[in-house]
């Protein structure tokens, strides 16, 4: 299984507490939106769809580049239309989903702006993204003794954001942006 999936299996109580807190914050953002259709763009092994079990299964799609991850989503979340696709080239028409989620993906992409254009295109109105909040995420990695040679930076993270830089990235695509802290992550609740 991927390193992404393994992080959710950690026995470290501090990391478990932080991940659980993140998902409580994400639930508080997504719950009131009451979407009837959802896209989980960059779904990994489906952790977000499992934890946000109030989201509809019918009318929900999930995409990821990893065939193994997509198979795992199909097993974990029956009823969700899971397929292999790129966040930078979504195989859906304009205005296809009430809500588009992109959780812990943008930091991995060499061109996050292309992905954001696609997320906005397929959303009828609402897009929720999350990213590591820097420098806190890297400091946390260092404190756990992770990625010391990279000063705490996960080797797959090619982008780094704080509140100001994330707002700047999102502002050109969304008319309304609300940032929510979920230390050491940021959640952005956006409207087209």
N, C-alpha and C positions, 0 to 999 in steps of 0.2 A: 504494500500500500504506500501511497505518497507521504512525503514529509508533512504535507498539509493535513492529511487525515490523522497522522500520528500525533500532531499537536493536540488534537481533541481527545486523545487517549491518555494524555499525561497523568501521572500520579502526583505531580507537584501541586500541592494544595494552593499555593499562591497563584500559579498559572491557571489552575481550574477556576478559582474565584474570579480572576480577571476575565476569562473567557465567558463564564456564566454571567458576569456583570455586563459585558459587552452585549450578549444576546438579550438580556433584560432591557437594556437601553434601545436596542434595535427593535424589539417587540413594542416598546412604548412609542417609537416613531412610526412603525408600519401598521400596528393594530388599528388606529383610528382612520386609516386610509380606506379600509374595507374594500379592497379591490375584488373584482370578479374574475380578472385574468391577470396573470403574473408571468414575467420572464425572469429567471435567475440566470444572469449572464456571467459565465465563469463560475459555474456551480460547484466545481470540485466534486467531492463525493456526496454532496447533498446535505451537508450539515445544517445549512441555513433553512432549507425546506423541512428538515426533520424537527428542528427546534421551533420554527414558526409554524407549528402544526395547525394553526387556525386558518392559514392560507388555503384557498380552494385548490383541490387536486385537478378537477376538470377545468380546462382553460388555462392551465399552468404549463409552461415550457421551461426547460433547463438546457443550457448548452455549456460545453466545455471542449477544450482541444484534446483532452485525454480520453481515448476510447475506454480504458479501464475505469476511469472515474464515472463516465456516463453509464457503463454497465452497473456500477455500484449504486448510482442514483436510481436506476430502474428497479433494482432489488429493494432498496431502502424506502422508496417513495412511490409505491404503485399508483398508477393513474396520471402521473406527470409525464408529459411528452419530452423525454430526454434524448438529445442528439449531439453528435460531434459537430462543432462549428466554432468559428472565431468571433470574439467580441468585436473585432474590427471589421467584420463583414457578416452581419446578422442575416440569416435566411428567412426574414419575416418582412411583411409589408409595412408601410408607414402606418402609424397609429394603431398598432396591433394589440397593445397591452395597456390595461389600466395602470399597472405598476411595473417598473423595471428595476430589479435589484442588481447591483454589481458590488459584491462584498469581498473585500480583500483581493482585488484584481489589478486595479490601475497601477499599483506600484511595480508590477511585473512587466508592464508593457512599454516597449521602446517609443510608441506613439500613442499615449493615452488620449490625446486630442481626437484622433480618428475614432477610437472606441466611444468617446463621449458623444461624438456626432451620431454614431449608430444608435447608442442608447436613447438619445433624444428623439431620433427619427422614429423608432419603433414604439415609443411611449405616447399614449394619448395625452398624458399630462404629468405623471409623477415618476421621478427617478430617485432612487436612494442608493448612494454609494458609501463605501467606507474605505479608509486607508489608515496605515499606521501614522500616528501623530509623532512627528520628529521634533526634537531629538530624543523624546522620551522612549520611543520604541527601541532605538539603538542602545540607549543607556540601560534599559531593561535587559537586553541581550547581553551586554557586558556584565551586568550584575549576576546573571545566571551562568557566566562563563561561556557564553555562546558567541561564535564568530569573532573571537578576540582579535585575530589578525586583520579583520575588516572593521575594527572599532565598533563591533556590535551590529553591523549591517548584515542582514540576511543576504547571502550571495545571489539570490534571485530578485532582489529589490533593486530596480534600476531608477526609480523615482522616489523622491522624498518630499513630504509636504508637512507644513504647519497650518494653522488657521488662515493666515494671510495668503499663503501661496495656493492653498486649496480653493479658497474663495476666488482668487484671480483666475484659476484654471476653469472653474465652473461658471463664472459670471458671463462669459461670452456666449453661453449656450442656454442658460436658464434665467428666467425673469425673477424668480423668488428662490432664495437659498437659506435654509436654516441649518446651522451647524450644531451638533450635539456632541459633547465630549463623552467618551467611554474609555477612559484612560487604560492603556496607551494607544487608543484608536480615536479617530474622528469619524462621525457619521454625518453625511450631508443629505438633507431632505430637500429635494429640488422640484420646481415646477417649470414646465416649458413656457 
